[in-house]
Amino acid sequence: MVIGNKIVPFISEFVDALDDVISKQKSQKRLSRKQKYWIAFCLMAILATKSVCWAKFDRVSLGRYSKSALCWFFYHSSIPWEKLLQYSVEMIISLYGIKQGSLVIDDSDNNRSKNTKNIWHVHKLKDKASGGYIMGQGLVFMVLVSPTITIPVGVEFYMPDPEYTAWKKKNDKLKQQGIPSKQRPLKPLKNMEFPTKVEIAISMVKKFNVCFSNIEVNCIIADALYGTKQFFEGVLAVYGEAQIISQIRRTQNIFYRNRKQTVDNYFSKHPGIPQKIRIRGGKIVKASIGSLRVHVFSHGKKLFVIALKYEGEDEYRFIIASDLSWRTIDIVEAYSQRWLVEVFIQDWKANEGWATLTKLQGEKGSRRGLILSLLVDHCLSFHPDQIARFKNKLPAFTVGCLRRQTNLESLFLFITDIFESHDPYEEMDHKFTIMKQNLLEFKKSQKHMVTKDINNFKATKSLKYKKVA
C-alpha cells in the first residue's frame, strides 16, 4: 500500500474536528497546518502498515517523508500529547450524542524482545502458552460502552515495583526452605511511583469523572483481578450511584445464617435455576443462575453474589455486585458487556499498529505511540460509512473492514493523483520507479544455486575401484 500527496477525506475531517476541540481550551493553541498534516499522515500510515514504525512510514510515502524527519516531529513538535486522547474522546461523545454508558476495565500484555533495554516499562510477564516468562509491557484499558458506540477512553502503563518483586522472590524462596517470617527480610514500603493495576483503574475512573461529568455512568465492570474491596470502595467514592460488577474466586468466604463457608460450597448445595439471558443486548442463551445477597468477608459488607454457568460449562463463575437493589438477571446481562473490552483489545492489537510493530524508545516513545494508535480507533468512527450505519441503527463495520476500505480509498487517491498530473504516463513511470526503490527490498535467494560451488559432485578417478562392492 502506498500513500500519495492526498489524505483520505474523513481522516482530514477527524483531525480538523480534533483541532476545533483543542482551540476551545484556554491553555492550548490550535494545531499548526504541519501538525495537522503530520497527524493525519501518521493515522493513514498506521492503517496502511499496521505498525507505528518510521521506516515503514518512509517507504509507504515513497520517500516523500524521511524516517528521521517523522521521528523528529514525533518527539519535538509541540502537540498537546497529554490531553490528545481526552480531546478525541470529547469529540466522539459530541458526534454520537453520548449521554450515558458503562465503563469496562481490563488489562493486557504486549510481548517484547528478551534483550530490549530502551523500551519503557518492560518487565517479566507470565507466558500462558509455555508456562515460562517473557519480556513485555503491561497496559490497563478502560472503554466506554454506550447504547450506540464502544470507544477507548483511558489507558495506562503498568509496571510492578522492582524492589517489591525482588523482595517477594527472595521471601518465597526462604519460605520454601522453612525459614520463619521473623528471620526473613522485611517487606519494602509501598512505592507510589509503581501503582498496582487496581490503583491505576481507580485513577482512570476518577479522571473520566472529572473530564466527562455530564456522562451518566450506569455501571463499572471489571474481571476477577478487580473484585477487591479496594477497587469497590475507590470506584464507589467517585460514582456512588453506579453498579460495580466484578468476580470473586470460588474460595472466597461468605457469612450465611451464622455460618462461614466458601461461595463454592454454598452454591454446590444450592444449585442455580435454568434461565434464558440476553448477551450484550443481542443473542439469547441458556444458563444456570443462582444468587444471594450475603456478607462477603473479604469486602466486610453485604454484596450481591451470583453463581453463573452457561449451557455446556461444568463449573460456576461467581459474580459480585455492589448495588443490592438490582435484579439478578439485570446484573448478569450487564456483566456480559465485559467481553466488549476484550473485542476492542483484539481489534486494536490486530489492526491499529502499536502492538504489532512499535520500537519507539523511552517514556515519550511508548506513550505517544500508544496515543497515536488509539486515535486510529477514534478516527475510524468518523468514517462516513460507519456514521451512516449508526444513524440508521444498523450493525457497525469491524475495524479490519474499515482499515481495508480506507487503504482502498488511499490507493484510489494515489491513482487519481497520477491521472490528474500534466503527463500521466511519465508520472506513472516516475512513481513506479520510486515504488521499486522504496517498497521492494531485493534480497539474495538461498534457494537457487547460481554463484554456488557445486563442481565436485562427481566420482573421484582414484576411487573408481571402490565403485563395485
VOGU-3710 file (C-alpha; in Angstrom, 3 decimals, decimal comma):
1> mvignkivpf> 0,000/0,000/0,000  1,244/3,483/-0,884  0,225/6,926/0,363  0,181/9,793/-2,096  0,044/13,519/-1,505  -3,638/13,487/-0,566  -5,161/12,469/2,767  -8,359/10,387/2,826  -11,145/12,979/3,468  -12,616/11,504/6,656
11> isefvdaldd> -9,154/11,443/8,312  -8,677/15,135/7,489  -12,140/15,856/8,912  -11,240/13,957/12,080  -8,038/15,960/12,588  -9,847/19,250/11,852  -12,533/18,375/14,414  -9,813/17,478/16,923  -8,178/20,856/16,296  -11,522/22,589/16,913
21> viskqksqkr> -11,775/20,936/20,340  -8,190/21,956/21,160  -8,885/25,562/20,124  -11,678/25,793/22,713  -9,201/25,128/25,532  -7,859/28,285/27,134  -4,476/26,760/27,881  -3,942/25,277/24,406  -3,090/26,683/20,985  -4,562/25,428/17,736
31> lsrkqkywia> -2,582/22,831/15,815  -0,479/24,244/13,011  -1,052/23,179/9,406  2,072/20,974/9,533  0,994/19,354/12,808  -2,451/18,532/11,432  -0,972/17,063/8,258  1,609/15,063/10,242  -1,090/13,536/12,495  -3,323/12,736/9,505
41> fclmailatk> -0,411/11,169/7,621  0,558/9,036/10,627  -3,029/7,778/11,029  -3,097/6,787/7,350  0,325/5,157/7,608  -0,705/3,114/10,666  -3,743/1,823/8,773  -1,581/1,045/5,744  1,262/-0,725/7,573  -0,447/-1,958/10,778
51> svcwakfdrv> 2,525/-0,603/12,717  3,939/2,547/14,297  7,288/2,406/12,540  9,007/5,409/10,940  10,966/3,257/8,477  7,729/1,739/7,170  6,082/5,177/7,050  9,041/6,378/4,971  8,567/3,519/2,483  4,786/3,870/2,025
61> slgrysksal> 5,237/7,618/1,442  7,633/6,681/-1,414  10,416/8,642/0,224  8,397/11,860/0,451  8,925/11,933/4,242  12,146/10,575/5,718  12,027/8,461/8,854  14,342/10,907/10,655  12,018/13,851/9,926  8,932/11,895/11,028
71> cwffyhssip> 10,708/10,822/14,206  11,880/14,377/14,985  8,334/15,717/14,642  7,085/12,947/16,938  9,485/13,805/19,758  9,839/17,583/19,404  6,652/19,083/17,921  4,512/20,964/20,478  1,410/18,753/20,146  -0,610/18,528/23,424
81> wekllqysve> 0,028/14,781/23,790  -1,071/14,582/27,448  -4,590/15,765/26,566  -4,910/14,497/22,986  -6,813/11,302/23,822  -9,159/13,218/26,156  -9,947/15,772/23,436  -10,570/12,980/20,953  -12,981/11,243/23,360  -14,796/14,548/23,873
91> miislygikq> -15,173/14,871/20,101  -16,589/11,343/19,662  -19,025/11,857/22,556  -20,276/15,044/20,896  -20,514/13,459/17,431  -22,591/10,492/18,601  -24,549/12,363/21,267  -23,496/10,009/24,056  -25,152/10,785/27,392  -24,797/7,538/29,324
101> gslviddsdn> -22,968/4,234/29,305  -20,901/1,682/31,194  -17,175/1,784/31,925  -15,436/-1,554/31,320  -11,883/-2,186/32,553  -9,381/-4,860/31,571  -5,630/-5,290/31,254  -3,474/-6,738/28,504  0,193/-7,586/27,953  2,277/-6,860/24,873
111> nrskntkniw> 5,290/-9,089/24,226  8,688/-7,549/23,569  12,173/-8,819/22,842  14,017/-10,561/25,676  17,043/-8,328/25,084  15,346/-4,943/24,917  16,659/-2,266/27,266  15,384/1,016/25,845  11,624/0,382/25,577  9,890/1,934/28,567
121> hvhklkdkas> 8,403/-0,146/31,408  9,408/-3,539/30,005  9,289/-6,268/32,652  8,859/-10,017/33,072  5,444/-11,401/32,138  3,987/-14,834/32,719  3,665/-16,659/29,385  0,392/-18,593/29,473  1,321/-20,676/26,420  4,646/-22,045/27,661
131> ggyimgqglv> 4,261/-21,576/31,398  7,541/-19,654/31,480  8,369/-15,960/31,371  8,716/-13,424/28,583  9,548/-9,712/28,472  6,821/-7,225/27,671  4,756/-4,177/28,600  1,560/-4,210/30,658  -1,422/-1,968/29,885  -4,697/-1,227/31,673
141> fmvlvsptit> -7,548/-0,187/29,359  -10,907/1,434/30,030  -13,628/1,597/27,357  -16,976/3,379/27,371  -19,850/1,143/26,246  -22,721/3,425/25,213  -26,083/2,444/23,659  -24,551/3,178/20,242  -20,755/3,010/20,163  -17,898/1,486/22,171
151> ipvgvefymp> -14,702/3,569/22,370  -11,467/3,524/24,407  -11,479/6,375/26,932  -8,446/5,598/29,078  -5,180/3,657/29,064  -2,172/3,492/31,375  1,046/1,500/31,555  1,560/-0,922/34,415  4,976/-1,639/35,902  5,497/-3,767/39,026
161> dpeytawkkk> 7,706/-2,302/41,748  11,209/-3,785/41,087  12,117/-3,604/44,784  8,931/-5,421/45,848  9,382/-8,020/43,075  12,946/-8,770/44,221  11,804/-8,996/47,872  8,928/-11,359/47,028  11,178/-13,649/45,003  13,677/-13,892/47,861
171> ndklkqqgip> 10,939/-14,187/50,504  9,203/-17,054/48,658  12,497/-18,901/48,343  13,264/-18,557/52,063  9,692/-19,557/52,918  10,094/-22,796/50,948  13,256/-23,502/52,937  11,222/-23,306/56,157  12,779/-20,098/57,473  10,347/-18,308/59,852
181> skqrplkplk> 8,970/-14,889/58,906  10,877/-13,111/61,702  14,160/-14,164/60,100  13,138/-13,187/56,556  13,713/-9,671/55,128  11,044/-7,064/55,888  8,571/-6,183/53,171  9,614/-2,908/51,484  7,434/0,168/51,846  4,915/0,980/49,122
191> nmefptkvei> 6,483/2,958/46,258  3,862/5,342/44,819  5,752/5,509/41,519  4,595/1,957/40,793  0,802/1,799/41,328  -0,987/-1,553/41,148  -3,468/-2,342/38,378  -6,332/-1,740/40,810  -4,933/1,702/41,720  -4,480/2,513/38,028
201> aismvkkfnv> -8,090/1,522/37,297  -9,421/3,697/40,135  -7,377/6,692/38,938  -8,721/6,291/35,387  -12,308/6,220/36,703  -11,618/9,396/38,712  -10,109/11,122/35,687  -13,089/10,179/33,499  -15,477/11,589/36,102  -13,588/14,891/36,189
211> cfsnievnci> -13,312/15,236/32,407  -16,788/13,933/31,487  -19,009/14,705/34,458  -22,014/15,096/32,116  -21,922/11,377/31,193  -24,197/9,202/33,341  -22,300/6,028/34,239  -24,733/3,168/34,924  -22,226/0,508/35,892  -18,492/-0,148/36,081
221> iadalygtkq> -17,433/-3,650/35,084  -14,117/-5,482/35,510  -12,833/-9,045/35,769  -11,774/-11,022/38,859  -8,486/-9,123/39,331  -10,504/-6,055/40,295  -13,005/-7,827/42,550  -11,362/-6,385/45,664  -12,562/-4,195/48,489  -10,059/-1,511/47,458
231> ffegvlavyg> -11,477/-1,319/43,928  -15,129/-1,301/45,004  -14,613/1,396/47,645  -12,407/3,505/45,377  -14,909/3,483/42,498  -17,982/3,965/44,720  -16,340/7,075/46,155  -16,471/8,501/42,619  -19,740/7,036/41,288  -21,841/6,347/44,360
241> eaqiisqirr> -24,995/5,529/42,379  -23,353/3,221/39,825  -23,456/-0,568/39,948  -19,961/-2,060/40,387  -19,693/-5,591/38,945  -16,747/-7,971/39,126  -15,899/-11,572/40,080  -14,559/-13,370/43,142  -12,708/-16,654/43,486  -14,610/-19,774/44,459
251> tqnifyrnrk> -12,608/-19,947/47,697  -13,933/-16,575/48,939  -15,804/-16,818/52,246  -19,349/-15,641/52,900  -21,361/-15,482/56,126  -24,762/-17,127/55,680  -27,128/-17,938/58,574  -24,411/-17,521/61,202  -22,106/-19,872/59,331  -18,882/-19,119/57,477
261> qtvdnyfskh> -18,430/-21,013/54,195  -16,994/-20,578/50,704  -19,195/-19,442/47,828  -18,345/-22,680/46,011  -19,567/-24,724/48,972  -22,826/-22,760/49,272  -23,792/-22,959/45,595  -22,841/-26,655/45,361  -25,680/-27,226/47,849  -27,973/-24,584/46,303
271> pgipqkirir> -27,578/-25,033/42,524  -28,781/-22,374/40,109  -32,030/-22,337/38,166  -32,023/-22,699/34,344  -32,853/-19,350/32,729  -32,602/-17,560/29,400  -30,484/-14,417/29,322  -29,677/-11,859/26,638  -25,964/-11,460/25,925  -24,907/-7,855/25,220
281> ggkivkasig> -28,445/-6,930/24,214  -28,492/-9,473/21,369  -28,211/-13,252/21,386  -30,346/-15,182/23,901  -28,586/-18,107/25,609  -29,409/-20,619/28,315  -27,635/-20,501/31,668  -27,925/-21,810/35,203  -28,121/-18,890/37,659  -28,211/-18,752/41,442
291> slrvhvfshg> -27,985/-15,602/43,564  -27,720/-14,444/47,155  -27,439/-11,135/48,989  -24,883/-12,037/51,604  -21,978/-10,747/53,711  -18,639/-11,248/51,884  -15,703/-11,481/54,297  -13,035/-10,005/52,020  -15,193/-6,891/51,485  -16,522/-6,656/55,026
301> kklfvialky> -20,055/-5,918/53,821  -23,110/-7,404/52,156  -22,881/-7,813/48,377  -24,974/-9,384/45,637  -23,303/-12,734/44,861  -24,347/-14,585/41,693  -23,329/-18,061/40,527  -23,411/-18,235/36,707  -22,877/-21,269/34,500  -23,589/-21,110/30,761
311> egedeyrfii> -25,027/-24,118/28,936  -22,241/-26,612/28,279  -19,999/-25,398/31,112  -19,090/-27,612/34,082  -18,256/-25,047/36,760  -19,828/-21,856/38,070  -18,196/-18,444/37,922  -19,073/-16,128/40,801  -20,101/-12,533/40,088  -20,369/-9,836/42,757
321> asdlswrtid> -22,242/-6,533/42,562  -22,366/-3,549/44,914  -25,984/-2,373/44,483  -28,407/-4,826/46,125  -31,477/-3,201/44,557  -30,821/-4,610/41,069  -32,416/-7,807/39,789  -30,221/-10,867/39,298  -30,855/-11,076/35,553  -30,026/-7,382/35,055
331> iveaysqrwl> -26,638/-7,830/36,760  -25,834/-10,920/34,670  -26,788/-9,207/31,407  -24,837/-6,080/32,355  -21,769/-8,180/33,185  -21,865/-9,693/29,676  -20,656/-6,285/28,400  -17,226/-7,091/29,861  -16,471/-9,102/26,716  -16,558/-5,882/24,647
341> vevfiqdwka> -13,280/-4,608/26,098  -11,657/-7,883/25,005  -13,034/-7,365/21,481  -11,571/-3,864/21,462  -8,148/-5,126/22,611  -8,192/-7,850/19,954  -9,079/-5,338/17,202  -6,507/-2,870/18,495  -3,706/-5,436/18,536  -4,547/-6,782/15,081
351> negwatltkl> -5,189/-3,561/13,163  -4,050/-0,417/14,930  -0,319/-0,728/14,884  1,097/-0,316/18,352  1,041/-3,964/19,414  2,192/-5,250/16,011  5,464/-3,412/15,483  6,455/-0,476/17,678  10,030/0,027/18,844  9,763/3,646/19,958
361> qgekgsrrgl> 12,149/4,231/22,837  11,708/5,954/26,166  8,573/7,057/28,000  7,659/9,581/25,309  8,003/6,944/22,596  5,739/4,437/24,328  3,090/6,902/25,497  2,847/8,971/22,327  2,955/5,934/20,066  0,109/4,386/22,064
371> ilsllvdhcl> -1,936/7,596/21,800  -1,470/7,683/18,013  -2,643/4,081/17,842  -5,788/4,793/19,910  -6,544/7,853/17,772  -6,809/5,455/14,834  -9,673/3,689/16,636  -11,438/7,027/17,210  -10,702/8,147/13,662  -12,463/5,116/12,160
381> sfhpdqiarf> -15,614/6,240/13,987  -15,511/9,296/11,700  -15,715/7,164/8,549  -18,876/8,260/6,683  -19,998/4,666/6,127  -19,659/3,928/9,842  -21,588/7,048/10,830  -24,343/6,104/8,372  -24,592/2,623/9,917  -25,012/4,077/13,406
391> knklpaftvg> -27,551/6,685/12,317  -29,675/4,042/10,599  -29,357/1,659/13,584  -27,547/-0,970/11,513  -24,696/-3,255/12,677  -21,417/-1,338/12,605  -18,453/-2,334/10,431  -15,452/-4,021/12,051  -12,110/-2,259/12,465  -10,495/-4,645/9,973
401> clrrqtnles> -13,159/-3,912/7,357  -12,788/-0,138/7,769  -8,999/-0,391/7,627  -9,123/-2,265/4,311  -11,656/0,194/2,918  -9,504/3,148/3,959  -6,490/1,601/2,236  -8,516/1,217/-0,957  -9,582/4,859/-0,741  -5,948/5,864/-0,266
411> lflfitdife> -4,922/3,806/-3,310  -7,705/5,412/-5,383  -6,473/8,890/-4,403  -2,938/7,862/-5,365  -4,086/6,715/-8,826  -6,270/9,792/-9,287  -3,282/11,980/-8,469  -1,367/10,326/-11,316  -4,199/10,797/-13,823  -4,568/14,474/-12,896
421> shdpyeemdh> -0,873/15,193/-13,493  0,376/17,057/-16,608  1,749/13,855/-18,207  0,085/10,765/-16,626  2,336/8,257/-18,422  5,529/9,982/-17,377  4,187/10,442/-13,824  3,197/6,767/-13,606  6,638/5,683/-14,782  8,239/8,012/-12,235
431> kftimkqnll> 6,030/6,713/-9,419  6,711/3,105/-10,355  10,460/3,701/-10,278  10,179/5,256/-6,810  7,964/2,362/-5,645  10,592/-0,163/-6,730  13,242/1,736/-4,804  11,202/2,188/-1,627  8,754/-0,717/-1,376  10,662/-3,568/-2,966
441> efkksqkhmv> 13,587/-4,836/-0,958  15,574/-7,241/-3,141  17,250/-9,963/-1,101  19,545/-12,736/-2,270  17,724/-16,052/-2,624  19,134/-19,080/-0,824  17,035/-21,454/-2,930  18,871/-21,162/-6,283  22,411/-22,444/-6,782  23,748/-19,711/-9,061
451> tkdinnfkat> 27,125/-18,385/-7,779  27,430/-21,512/-5,570  30,298/-24,024/-5,963  28,877/-27,448/-6,854  31,516/-28,668/-9,361  32,790/-31,505/-7,134  29,557/-33,531/-7,213  31,082/-36,418/-9,274  33,143/-39,542/-8,875  36,833/-39,285/-7,976
461> kslkykkva> 39,066/-41,087/-10,532  41,416/-42,517/-7,907  38,468/-44,176/-6,127  36,938/-45,959/-9,171  37,999/-49,342/-7,800  35,546/-48,744/-4,937  32,614/-48,450/-7,388  31,665/-52,143/-7,276  31,120/-53,585/-3,828
//
